[in-house]
Amino acid sequence: QVQLVESGGGLVQPGGSLRLDCAASGITFSSYAMGWYRQAPEKQRELVGVITSGGSTNYGDSVKGRFTISRDNAKNTVYLQMNSLKPEDTAVYYCNANKIRWGREFNYWGQGTQVTVSS
């Protein structure tokens, strides 16, 4: 079955850095767009960043210039490097795999990892 397993979350001080990893199995990783989303308490889930199968990237406005998404198809892993973290970055971060083939959407989520930015 499909599994997306996030790791790397934790507690970090404002201005600090964290890297999140998402290891995928059960899918042809290289054919999927991979994304990171986040959800803070009482807020809607929002896009953090996405990287297409071709390597193009797109980011949410609140993280542009601070976060970088990348992928290693040989390791079936997508990364999110988070720098200059702010308290408002505190949320559960979710990994997503998505593609559309033959008129059908294939969409999968990880279980999430908590990121807390606090002094």
C-alpha positions in Angstrom: 0.0 0.0 0.0 1.0 3.6 -0.3 2.9 5.1 2.6 4.2 8.6 3.1 6.2 8.9 6.2 7.3 12.3 7.5 10.1 12.9 9.9 12.2 15.8 11.2 9.6 17.9 13.1 10.2 19.2 16.5 10.7 22.3 18.6 12.9 25.1 17.3 13.5 28.7 18.4 12.5 31.6 16.2 15.1 32.2 13.6 16.2 28.6 13.6 16.1 25.9 10.9 14.6 22.5 10.5 14.5 20.0 7.6 11.5 17.7 7.1 11.8 14.5 5.2 9.0 12.5 3.6 9.8 8.9 2.5 7.4 7.4 0.0 6.7 3.8 -0.8 4.1 2.0 -2.8 4.1 4.6 -5.6 6.1 5.4 -8.7 7.6 8.3 -6.9 9.2 10.1 -9.9 5.9 10.4 -11.6 4.2 12.3 -8.8 4.1 15.9 -7.8 5.2 16.1 -4.2 4.0 18.7 -1.8 4.2 20.0 1.7 1.1 21.4 3.4 0.5 22.6 6.9 -2.4 23.1 9.3 -2.3 25.3 12.4 -5.0 24.9 15.1 -8.3 26.3 14.0 -7.0 27.1 10.5 -7.4 25.6 7.1 -4.7 23.4 5.6 -2.5 25.5 3.4 0.1 24.9 0.7 3.7 25.3 1.8 5.5 24.1 -1.3 5.2 21.7 -4.2 7.7 20.2 -6.6 6.5 18.7 -9.8 7.8 15.5 -11.4 9.9 17.7 -13.6 11.4 19.6 -10.7 9.5 22.9 -11.0 8.6 24.4 -7.6 6.0 26.6 -6.2 5.6 28.1 -2.7 3.0 29.6 -0.5 3.4 33.4 -0.1 4.2 33.2 3.6 7.2 31.0 3.1 8.8 32.3 -0.1 12.4 33.0 0.3 12.7 31.0 3.6 11.6 27.5 2.7 13.0 25.2 0.0 11.4 22.0 -1.3 13.5 19.4 -3.1 13.3 15.8 -4.1 15.6 12.8 -4.6 13.9 10.3 -6.9 16.6 7.7 -6.2 15.6 7.7 -2.5 11.9 8.3 -3.1 12.1 11.2 -0.7 11.0 14.8 -0.7 12.5 17.4 1.6 11.5 20.7 3.1 14.3 22.9 4.3 12.9 25.6 6.6 15.0 28.6 7.5 14.3 31.7 9.4 11.5 30.1 11.2 8.8 32.2 12.8 6.2 31.4 15.5 3.5 31.6 12.9 5.1 28.6 11.1 4.0 26.4 14.0 1.7 23.7 12.5 1.4 20.1 11.6 3.2 19.6 8.4 1.8 17.0 5.9 3.4 15.4 2.9 1.3 14.9 -0.2 1.7 12.9 -3.4 -0.5 13.8 -6.4 -0.8 13.0 -10.0 -3.6 12.8 -12.6 -3.5 10.0 -15.1 -6.1 8.7 -17.4 -8.6 11.2 -16.1 -8.2 9.9 -12.6 -6.5 11.7 -9.6 -4.2 9.8 -7.4 -3.7 11.7 -4.1 -2.1 10.5 -0.9 -1.2 12.1 2.4 1.2 11.4 5.2 0.3 11.3 8.8 1.9 14.7 9.6 4.7 15.9 11.8 4.5 18.7 14.3 6.7 21.8 14.0 6.7 24.2 16.9 8.5 27.5 16.7 8.9 29.0 20.2 11.4 30.5 22.5 
